[in-house]
Amino acid sequence: MPHTVVVGLGRSGAGLHVPVLKRLRAKFPELIGTQPIVGFDLRTGMALRDGGVDVVAGSLDRLRALVPPDDTVVHVCTPPATRVDVLTCLAVQGFRRLVVEKPVAGDLAALAAIERLRAGHGLDVVVVTHWLAAALTRRLAALARSGEHGPLASITVCQDKPRFARAGDPAHADAFDVEIPHALAVALTLAGPAGLVGAGWTDPQAGPLGGAWISVRHRGGPRTTIRSDLTSPVRRREITLRLRDTTVVGHYPVSADDHHAQLRVGAGPREVFEDEALGAFLLAAYRYFTGAATAPPGEFAVHAAVVRLLAAARDAARSPEEVPAHAG
């Protein structure tokens, strides 16, 4: 049974990973383990320092004094800007099994550094894009690949999520870091490799954290357009697949309060089903790390491609005269 460490006790680590881990370990102790969850946060002066973990580590570079590196899964829930330093510190201590929040890197230089760490230290990095483990994504993939409704023509994703309370949060450089990596990883998984068509801010006056859009063309021909509005008064995570003979509309759960997805194929009835994607993703990751599964949930190459596309999108957003004024 593995030990567990959570590095980063903010919204992602303390708010999402720790509660899900505790639920999973109650149901699957043989996979998740029953050892105390160790946590560490890079910030100082936190009002709640334990973040729900059982043991708070005093130093990141001395974690191996608390847990055995060879039998530990480390959840890295720190901002992208800190990712290389955190992974380097973990790697030199001998930690190899890593669950890393999306995006795996904040820019191309960081991605290159992480790829060197993977090769040099044998890191096994599973990137948290839990939409890839969602039941909705599996059903969309089955519909797209079955050929029953003809080839896939396009994918459109609309992500509306108000984030005013965290508009100044330094964890994310811009809106391309927030919701878009999930959807982009799904699109690349469904339709294959892609190149950038255009990108920009959804509301230039709101700035980089107000929202963003990106449009890509897949090698096989389909086009994906993703829009993320972080100033919206409502929440929505909608994905539309346009096939030759029908249109498929899906809705991912919009919060941790209600784990239900929805799906409608053409003019058919709306289906509603339970879809707790983060739990499914972490369970799949632990199955992989403990040898109960042969493949991780998601490929690192897909996440590297996401970082490269987002880097190109940022360049396009900063130079709007060089890209189409509208995508989609």
N, C-alpha and C positions, 0 to 999 in steps of 0.2 A: 504494500500500500504506500503510495507516494506521500511525501510531505508537500505542503503548499505554502508559497510565499506570495503576497500581493504587494507590489511596489507601486506606490501612488494611491493615496487614500482620499481622493477627491470624488467627484460624482461617479466617474467610471469605476474606480476600484472599490470604494466603500459603498457607493450607492447601487451598483449593479453586480459586480463580480462577487463580492463577499456574500450578499444575501442569496444569490443563485448557488454559489458553492455550498452554503450551509443546507439549502434544500436538497441539493444533489447528494451530498454525503449522507443525509438521513435515509435516502432511498438506495444509493449505490455505494456503500462504504468500501466494498471490495475494489472499486475503481477510483473513487475520489479520496479514499483514506479517512481515517478518524484522528489523525494527528492534529495538534493545535495549529490553527492558521496564523502564520507569522506575517506581520505587516510592517511596512516602512514608508514614510512619506518624505519627499524632498523639501517640502515647505516647513517653515518654522512658525511658531505661534498659533498653531491650529487650535480652534475652540474645542474640537473633538479629536483628540490625538489617536484614539485607538481605532476609529473607523470600523468598529464592529469585529475586529480581529481578536484572536485570543492572546497573542503576544506581540508587543511592539518592539521592533528592533531599534537599537540605538545608533546603528551605523550600517550603511549600505555595504561598505567594503569588508564587513566582518560577519556577513550573513552565514558563512560556512561554519561559524562557531555555534550556530543555533540549529542548523539543519544540514543533512548530508547532501552535497551537490549532486551526486550520482542518483539520488532517489528523491528528487524534488522537482516540482513543476512551479516555475516562477511566472506570475502574471504581471506583465509590465504595463501599467495603466498611467504612465506619465505623459506629459505633452510631447508632441513630435520633436520639438526643439531640443529636448533633453535625451532623446532616444539613444543616440550613439554613446554618450557618456555612461548611461545606465547599463546598456548591453555590454559595453567594454568592461565595466566593473564586474558584472556577473560572469562574463566569459573567463576572465583571469582567475576567478575563484573556482572555476570548474563547473558552473551551472550550464547545462546544455538544453534542457527541455523548457521552452519559453512560449508562453501565450502572450502575444503583443497586440496592444490596441491599434486600431486603424487610425490614420494611414501608417504603414510600417515605417515610413520616413517622411520628413518634412520637405526635403528637396533632393536634388540629384546627387549632391555631394554626400549627404547623409546616407542615401541609398547605397552608394558605392562603398562607403565605410562599413555598412551593415553586411553587404555581400562579402566583403573581405573578412569580417568577423565570422560569418557563417562558414566560409571556406577554411580559415585558419584555425578555428576552435571547434569545428564540427557542431555548430549550433543547429538545433532543430527548432525552427521558428514557425509557429502557427499564428497567423494574423487573424484578429477578431473581426470578421465581417459576417456576423451571425445570420444575415439574410441568406447566405449560402446554405445554411442548415435549415432554413424555414420550410415548412410543409408547402407553403404557397410557391416558393421558388421551385421546389421539386415538381409540383404540378404544372407550373408554367413551362419548365424544361421538357416535361413529357409531352405536352401539347405541341410545343415548337418542333420537337424532333420526330414526332410520330408521322408527320406528313399528311395527317388526316384532313387538315384544313388548308393545305398548300404551304408553300415556303414562307418563312418569316420575312416581312417587308420592313418593319420598323419597330422600335421600342421607344416609348415615351414615359418618363418618370416625373411626377410632380410631388415635391416634398415641401409641405408647408408646416412650419414649426416655430412659434414665437420664442425668441431667446433674448428678450430685452433685459432680463435680470442678469444675464451673463454676457452682455454685449462687450464689456471690457475685460472679459476673461482672457488672460494671456495664454491659456492652454492652446488656443487655436489662432493661427495667423490671419485666417480669412474664412469665408464661407465654403471654400473648396475643401476644407479639412473636416467639416462638421457632418453633414448627411450624405454628401455626394459620393464619398468612397464606397459606401455600402452598395448604392445603386450601380455604380460603375463596375464594381466587381461582378455583380449579377449580370450586367449586360455583356461583359467580356466572356463570362462563363456560358451564357446562352447563345451568343452570336459570334464568338471568336475574337481574335486580335483586331485592333482598330487604330485609326489615325485621327488626329484632331481636325475637325472642320471649322469650329469657331468656339468662342467662349467670352464671357463677360459678366458684369454684375447685373443682377435683376433690377436693382434700383441704384443708379450711380450716386444719387444724393445720400443714400443710406450708407454707402461705402462698402468696403470689402466684407464686413461682417453682417451686412444687411441681406445678403443672398447672392447667389451666383447661378449661371447656367453654362452648360457645356454640351457640345454636339460633336459626335464622332461618327466616322464611317467605317464599318467593319469590312474586312477583306472580302467576305462573301457577298457583299452588297448592301445588307441592311444598314439603316442609320439609327443611331440612338441619340435622343435629346433628353437631358436631365435638367430640371429647374428646381432650385432650392430657395424658398422664400423664408428667411428667418425673421421677418417682420409681420408675418401673417397673423390675423386675429384668430385663426382656426388651425387645427392640426389635420394633416392629410399625408399619407404615404401611398400614393396611387401609381400603379404600373400598368401600362397599356401595351399589349402586343398586337400589332396589325399583321395578320396572316393574309394570304391571298383570298381566302374564302370567308373569313370571319374576323371579328375583333374580340380580344380577350382582355378583360379589365379586372385587375386584382388590387386589393387593399391590404397592406401590411398593418399589424397593430401599431397604433400611434404612441403608446406609452407602456410602461411596466404595470399599469393598473388593470389592463384587460387584454389578455393574450389571445385575441381572436382575429383571424384574417377572413377576408371575403373574396369571392371569385365569381365572375359571371362570364360565360362563354357565349358570344353572340347574343341572341335574343332569349337564351335559356334562363332558368331560374337562378337567383342569387344564392350562392352557397356560403354558409358561415361555419367556420371550424376553428378549433383550438390550435394555436400556433405559437408556442413559447420558444422562440428561436434561439435566444442566448443560452438557455438551459440545454437545448438540443446541441448547440454548437460546442459548449464546454464539455458536455458528456462525450461527444464524438472526439474531441481533442484528447481527453483522458483515456478513452478507449485506444486511441492511437499510441499515446505515450506509454501505456501499460502493456502494449502488444496484443490487445484484444481486437484491434483493427489494423489493417495493413496500410491504409492511406489516411492522411490528415484531412480535416474538413477544409477544402480549398487548397489551391496550389500557390506556393510562394511566387512563382513566375507571374501569376495573375496580379498579385498585389504589387509586384515591382512594376508591372505595366501600368497599374493605376497611378503610382507615384509619377511615372514619366508623363502620363497624359495630364495629370494635374499640374505638373511643372510647366508643360506647354500651355495649358489653359491659363495659368497665371500670367505668363508672358503675353498671351493674346489679350487678356483683360486689361493689362497695363498699356497696351498699344492697340486700342480699338480701331484705329484707322487702317490697320493692316489685316483685319478680319471682317467678315460680313457683319452688318449692323444688326442682323436678326438671324437666329437659327431656329429651325424647327417647323 
